[in-house]
Amino acid sequence: MRKRSSNRLVGVVSAVLLLSLVAGPVLGAVTSAPSSSSTAQLGGGAVSQQGVDTDSVRLIVSVAENGSATWTVQYWTRLDDENTTAAFESLQRDIESNPSNFSDRFASRMRSTVRASENATGREMSATDFDVQAETRAPPDYGVVVYTFRWDGFAAVDGDTIRVGDAIEGLFLDERTRLVIEWPDSYATNDIAPAPDERRDDAAVWRGAETSFVSGEPSVVLRPASTVTTTADGGAGGDGSDGGGGDGDGGATTPSSDGGSMLPLVGLGLLFVVGAVAWRYRDRFGENADDADGTETPAANGGDADDEDLLSNEERVLQFVREQGGRVKQQEIVEAFDWTEARTSQIVRDLRDDGSLEGFRLGRENVLKLPDDDS
């Protein structure tokens, strides 16, 4: 039977996007109504409090040989007009004058997350060394708010093997968020899943717009480079995709660093970071993002619109999967209902959480099937 605890984790993603708050003072205590002040309760809420819309978020995890990791969470805002620039400069002054006002709330949520992960994995963990900074980078001009902390026990270490990912299994990345996992240059990947969207000598990058983690993902198994045989796909050699594109991942210029088991409720603190950005994205782009609140979309594939209007989004997806023979690619659902990938991921993950759908990866595609479909 398939294991479902990871699906249970990601089943809260809908609430994350609506509330921009998961893993508050009490993990799992999520209400059902969005609040305009929700982002203010997060570490990254400082950005939105000052009227600065976040354009992208980078989660950079620099793993050490002993399994600890330095986490760097970056909120990037393009300073492309006077109002945005002035707002960011005001935020920067506030952070410089009273950094603990911003980092303390971030620290509280991350400590809750680490405690939950410790309980679920059985590994001793701690979160320390919290810090926040705001800076500008150019060219082009960006304002960047950077939160950092140290997570001891983040990765599992067995002899000379480091296993990374069980503490954030099923992590949801929205379309403007990327995850970067770095490792010591004396190590190489023995196994990695899913295939990263970008590979470097000592790092892997996944972008929310291109990758959706399923059960057991992300997973990075590291061994001393001298013992690893280079492979064409997924091993030390990687997939070599788009090595230099995009706007960068916060490499050497970040202030401090550029950096298994199925776990219930672990990683929620990381989801709240993404949720903060998702809230700003919804607020900034309004109409398109409002799709995520459960409003109906006209029937897909020319079906009976009146009948479709009586179905929930989850029921519509299940009906579509049945009509397609019990198995579809997730991208087919996106196209059939004209939904965003983020919205589709939320609905699909809810269905996987309650056992209505199963999922697996076929190459770079997420494939969904009915539980009783053995084809």
For each residue, the residues with C-beta under 8 A, 3 or more apart:
1:
2: 215 358
3: 6 215 262
4: 7 8 262 352 353 355
5: 8 9 262 263 264
6: 3 9 10 169 170 214 215 216 262 263
7: 4 10 11 170 215 349 352 353
8: 4 5 11 264 265 353
9: 5 6 12 169 170 263 264 265 266 267 268
10: 6 7 13 170 172 349 352 353
11: 7 8 14 349 350 352 353 354
12: 9 15 16 22 28 30 268 271
13: 10 16 17 172 271 345 346 349
14: 11 17 18 292 346 347 350
15: 12 18 19 22 30 32
16: 12 13 19 20 21 22 172 271 272 274 275 278
17: 13 14 20 174 275 278 279 282 292 342 346
18: 14 15 32 34 292 293
19: 15 16 22 30 31 33 34 35 38 275 279
20: 16 17 34 38 39 42 272 275 276 278 279 280
21: 16 24 30 35 38 39 41 42 272 275
22: 12 15 16 19 30 268 269 271 272 275
23: 27 109 112 113 116 268 269 271 272
24: 21 27 29 30 41 109 112 272
25: 29 108 109 112
26: 29 112
27: 23 24 112 113 116 265 268
28: 12 265 268
29: 24 25 26
30: 12 15 19 21 22 24
31: 19
32: 15 18
33: 19
34: 18 19 20 38 279
35: 19 21 38
36:
37: 40 41
38: 19 20 21 34 35 41 42 45 279
39: 20 21 42 44 45 47 48 49 276 279 280
40: 37 45 48 49
41: 21 24 37 38 45 105
42: 20 21 38 39 45 105 106 109 272 273 275 276
43: 46 73 102 103 105 106 107 109 110 132 147 273 276
44: 39 47 48 54 57 73 75 106 145 147 273 276 277
45: 38 39 40 41 42 48 49 105 276
46: 43 49 50 91 94 95 102 132 145
47: 39 44 50 52 53 54 75 77 91 145 276 280
48: 39 40 44 45 51 52 53 54 276 279 280 283
49: 39 40 45 46 91
50: 46 47 87 88 90 91 94
51: 48 83 87
52: 47 48 77 84 87 88 91 143
53: 47 48 77 84 280 283 284
54: 44 47 48 57 75 76 77 176 276 277 280 281
55: 76 77 78 142 176
56: 76 176 177 178 247 277
57: 44 54 73 74 75 76 176 177 178 273 274 276 277
58: 72 73 74 76 177 178 180 249 250
59: 71 72 73 173 177 178 179 180 270 273 274
60: 71 72 73 74 180 182 249 250 254 257 258 259
61: 69 70 71 72 154 164 179 180 181 182 259
62: 69 70 71 72 182 257 258 259
63: 67 68 69 154 155 162 164 181 182 183 184 222
64: 67 68 69 70 184
65: 157 162 184 186 187
66: 157
67: 63 64 123 152 153 154 155 156 157 162
68: 63 64 150 151 152 153 154 155
69: 61 62 63 64 150 151 154 155 164 259
70: 61 62 64 148 149 150 151 256 257 259
71: 59 60 61 62 110 147 148 149 150 151 259
72: 58 59 60 61 62 146 147 148 250 254 255 256 257 258 259
73: 43 44 57 58 59 60 106 146 147 148 273
74: 57 58 60 144 145 146 147 250 254
75: 44 47 54 57 144 145 146 276 277
76: 54 55 56 57 58 142 143 144 247
77: 47 52 53 54 55 84 88 142 143 144 145
78: 55 84 140 141 142
79: 84 85 88 136 141 142 143
80: 84 140 141
81: 84 85
82: 85 86
83: 51 86 87
84: 52 53 77 78 79 80 81 87 88 143
85: 79 81 82 88 89 141 143
86: 82 83 89 90
87: 50 51 52 83 84 90 91
88: 50 52 77 79 84 85 91 92 134 136 143
89: 85 86 92 93 143
90: 50 86 87 93 94
91: 46 47 49 50 52 87 88 94 95 134 143 145
92: 88 89 95 96 134 135 136 143
93: 89 90 96 97
94: 46 50 90 91 97 98 101 102
95: 46 91 92 98 99 102 132 133 134 145
96: 92 93 99 134
97: 93 94
98: 94 95 101 102
99: 95 96 102 103 131 132 133
100: 103 104
101: 94 98 104
102: 43 46 94 95 98 99 105 106 132
103: 43 99 100 106 107 130 131 132 147
104: 100 101 107 108 130
105: 41 42 43 45 102 108 109
106: 42 43 44 73 102 103 109 110 130 132 147 149
107: 43 103 104 110 111 127 130 149
108: 25 104 105 111 112
109: 23 24 25 42 43 105 106 112 113 269 272
110: 43 71 106 107 113 114 127 130 149 151 269
111: 107 108 114 115 127
112: 23 24 25 26 27 108 109 115 116 269
113: 23 27 109 110 116 117 127 266 267 268 269 270
114: 110 111 117 118 125 126 127 151 269
115: 111 112 118 119 125
116: 23 27 112 113 119 120 265 266 268
117: 113 114 120 121 123 125 167 263 266 267
118: 114 115 121 122 123 124 125 153
119: 115 116 122
120: 116 117 261 263 264 265 266
121: 117 118 125 153 156 166 167 261 263 266
122: 118 119
123: 67 117 118 153 156
124: 118 152 153
125: 114 115 117 118 121 151 152 153 154 167
126: 114 151 152 153
127: 107 110 111 113 114 130 149 150 151 152
128: 149 150 152
129: 148 149 150
130: 103 104 106 107 110 127 147 148 149
131: 99 103 147 148 149 255 256
132: 43 46 95 99 102 103 106 145 146 147 148
133: 95 99 145 146 255
134: 88 91 92 95 96 143 144 145 146
135: 92 143 144 146 255
136: 79 88 92 141 142 143 144
137: 141 142 144 253
138: 141 142
139:
140: 78 80
141: 78 79 80 85 136 137 138
142: 55 76 77 78 79 136 137 138 247
143: 52 76 77 79 84 85 88 89 91 92 134 135 136
144: 74 75 76 77 134 135 136 137 250
145: 44 46 47 74 75 77 91 95 132 133 134
146: 72 73 74 75 132 133 134 135 250 254 255 256
147: 43 44 71 72 73 74 103 106 130 131 132
148: 70 71 72 73 129 130 131 132 255 256 257
149: 70 71 106 107 110 127 128 129 130 131
150: 68 69 70 71 127 128 129
151: 68 69 70 71 110 114 125 126 127 154 167
152: 67 68 124 125 126 127 128
153: 67 68 118 121 123 124 125 126
154: 61 63 67 68 69 125 151 164 167
155: 63 67 68 69 162 163 164 165 167
156: 67 121 123 162 163 166 260
157: 65 66 67 161 162 163
158: 161 163
159:
160: 223 224 227
161: 157 158 190 221 222 223
162: 63 65 67 155 156 157 183 187 221 222 223
163: 155 156 157 158 166 219 220 221 222 260
164: 61 63 69 154 155 181 183 218 219 220 221 222
165: 155 168 169 181 217 218 219 220 260
166: 121 156 163 169 219 260 261 263 266
167: 117 121 125 151 154 155 263 266 267
168: 165 171 218 266 267 270
169: 6 9 165 166 213 215 216 217 218 260 262 263 266 267
170: 6 7 9 10 213 214 215 217 267
171: 168 179 213 218 267 270 271
172: 10 13 16 208 212 213 271 274 345 349
173: 59 177 178 179 206 207 208 211 212 213 274
174: 17 177 208 274 277 278 281 342
175: 208 209 281 340 341 342
176: 54 55 56 57 208 209 277 281
177: 56 57 58 59 173 174 207 208 274 277
178: 56 57 58 59 173 197 205 206 207 208 249
179: 59 61 171 173 205 206 218
180: 58 59 60 61 203 204 205 249 250 258 259
181: 61 63 164 165 203 204 218 220
182: 60 61 62 63 202 203 257 258 259
183: 63 162 164 187 189 202 203 220 222
184: 63 64 65 187 202
185: 201 202 225
186: 65 224 225
187: 65 162 183 184 202 222 223 224 225
188: 222 223 224 225 228 230 235 236
189: 183 192 204 220 221 222 228 234 235 236 238
190: 161 221 222 223 228 235 236
191: 219 220 221 234 235
192: 189 195 196 204 218 219 220 221 234 235 238
193: 216 217 218 219 234 361
194: 206 211 213 214 217 218 361 364
195: 192 233 234 238 239 241 364
196: 192 199 204 205 206 211 238 239 241
197: 178 205 206 207 210 211 241 242
198: 204 205 207 241 242 243 245 246 249
199: 196 203 204 205 238 239 240 241 243
200: 203 204 205 243
201: 185
202: 182 183 184 185 187
203: 180 181 182 183 199 200 249 258 259
204: 180 181 189 192 196 198 199 200 218 220 238
205: 178 179 180 196 197 198 199 200 249
206: 173 178 179 194 196 197 210 211 213 218
207: 173 177 178 197 198 210 211 246
208: 172 173 174 175 176 177 178 211 212 274 342
209: 175 176 341
210: 197 206 207
211: 173 194 196 197 206 207 208 364
212: 172 173 208 330 341 345 366
213: 169 170 171 172 173 194 206 217 218
214: 6 170 194 217 359 360 361 366
215: 2 3 6 7 169 170 262 359
216: 6 169 193 219 260 262
217: 165 169 170 193 194 213 214 361
218: 164 165 168 169 171 179 181 192 193 194 204 206 213
219: 163 164 165 166 191 192 193 216 260
220: 163 164 165 181 183 189 191 192 204
221: 161 162 163 164 189 190 191 192
222: 63 161 162 163 164 183 187 188 189 190
223: 160 161 162 187 188 190 227 228
224: 160 186 187 188 227 228
225: 185 186 187 188 228 236
226:
227: 160 223 224
228: 188 189 190 223 224 225 235 236
229: 235 236
230: 188 235 236 237
231: 234 235 236 237
232: 235 237
233: 195 237 238 239
234: 189 191 192 193 195 231 238 239
235: 188 189 190 191 192 228 229 230 231 232 238
236: 188 189 190 225 228 229 230 231
237: 230 231 232 233 240
238: 189 192 195 196 199 204 233 234 235
239: 195 196 199 233 234
240: 199 237 243
241: 195 196 197 198 199
242: 197 198 245 246
243: 198 199 200 240
244:
245: 198 242
246: 198 207 242 249
247: 56 76 142
248: 251
249: 58 60 178 180 198 203 205 246 258
250: 58 60 72 74 144 146 180 253 254 258
251: 248 254 258
252: 258
253: 137 250
254: 60 72 74 146 250 251 257 258 259
255: 72 131 133 135 146 148
256: 70 72 131 146 148
257: 60 62 70 72 148 182 254
258: 60 62 72 180 182 203 249 250 251 252 254
259: 60 61 62 69 70 71 72 180 182 203 254
260: 156 163 165 166 169 216 219
261: 120 121 166
262: 3 4 5 6 169 215 216
263: 5 6 9 117 120 121 166 167 169 266 267
264: 5 8 9 120
265: 8 9 27 28 116 120 268
266: 9 113 116 117 120 121 166 167 168 169 263
267: 9 113 117 167 168 169 170 171 263 270 271
268: 9 12 22 23 27 28 113 116 265 271 272
269: 22 23 109 110 112 113 114 272 273
270: 59 113 168 171 267 273 274
271: 12 13 16 22 23 171 172 267 268 274 275
272: 16 20 21 22 23 24 42 109 268 269 275 276
273: 42 43 44 57 59 73 269 270 276 277
274: 16 57 59 172 173 174 177 208 270 271 277 278
275: 16 17 19 20 21 22 42 271 272 278 279
276: 20 39 42 43 44 45 47 48 54 57 75 272 273 279 280
277: 44 54 56 57 75 174 176 177 273 274 280 281
278: 16 17 20 174 274 275 281 282 342
279: 17 19 20 34 38 39 48 275 276 282 283
280: 20 39 47 48 53 54 276 277 283 284
281: 54 174 175 176 277 278 284 285 289
282: 17 278 279 285 286 289 290 292
283: 48 53 279 280 286 289
284: 53 280 281 289
285: 281 282 288 289
286: 282 283 289 290
287: 290
288: 285 291 340
289: 281 282 283 284 285 286 292 340
290: 282 286 287 293 295
291: 288 295 297 339 340 343
292: 14 17 18 282 289 340 342 343 346
293: 18 290
294: 312 313
295: 290 291
296: 308 309 313
297: 291 300 337 338 339
298: 305 308
299: 302 303 304 305 307 308 309
300: 297 303 308 316 320 336 337 338
301: 320 323 336
302: 299
303: 299 300 307 308
304: 299 307 308
305: 298 299 308 309
306: 309 310
307: 299 303 304 310 311
308: 296 298 299 300 303 304 305 311 316
309: 296 299 305 306
310: 306 307
311: 307 308 315 316 319
312: 294 315 316
313: 294 296 316 317 347
314: 317 318 347 350 351 356
315: 311 312 318 319
316: 300 308 311 312 313 319 320 337
317: 313 314 320 321 333 337 347 348 351 357
318: 314 315 321 322 351 356 357 370
319: 311 315 316 322 323
320: 300 301 316 317 323 324 328 333 336 337
321: 317 318 324 326 327 328 357 368 369 370
322: 318 319 325 326 370
323: 301 319 320
324: 320 321 327 328 332
325: 322 373 375
326: 321 322 369 370 372 373 375
327: 321 324 367 368 369 370 373 375
328: 320 321 324 332 333 367 368 369
329: 332 333 362 365 366 367 368
330: 212 333 334 344 345 348 359 365 366 367 368
331: 334 335 365 366
332: 324 328 329 335 336
333: 317 320 328 329 330 336 337 339 344 348 368
334: 330 331 337 338 339 340 341 344
335: 331 332 338
336: 300 301 320 332 333
337: 297 300 316 317 320 333 334 344
338: 297 300 334 335
339: 291 297 333 334 343 344 347
340: 175 288 289 291 292 334 343 344
341: 175 209 212 334 344 345
342: 17 174 175 208 278 292 345 346
343: 291 292 339 340 346 347
344: 330 333 334 337 339 340 341 347 348
345: 13 172 212 330 341 342 348 349
346: 13 14 17 292 342 343 349 350
347: 14 313 314 317 339 343 344 350 351
348: 317 330 333 344 345 351 352 357 359 366 368
349: 7 10 11 13 172 345 346 352 353
350: 11 14 314 346 347 353 354
351: 314 317 318 347 348 354 356 357
352: 4 7 10 11 348 349 355 356 357 358 359
353: 4 7 8 10 11 349 350
354: 11 350 351
355: 4 352 371
356: 314 318 351 352 370 371
357: 317 318 321 348 351 352 368 369 370 371
358: 2 352 368 369 370 371
359: 214 215 330 348 352 366 367 368 369
360: 214 366 367 369
361: 193 194 214 217 364 365 366 367
362: 329 365 367
363:
364: 194 195 211 361
365: 329 330 331 361 362
366: 212 214 329 330 331 348 359 360 361
367: 327 328 329 330 359 360 361 362
368: 321 327 328 329 330 333 348 357 358 359
369: 321 326 327 328 357 358 359 360 373 375
370: 318 321 322 326 327 356 357 358 373
371: 355 356 357 358
372: 326
373: 325 326 327 369 370
374:
375: 325 326 327 369
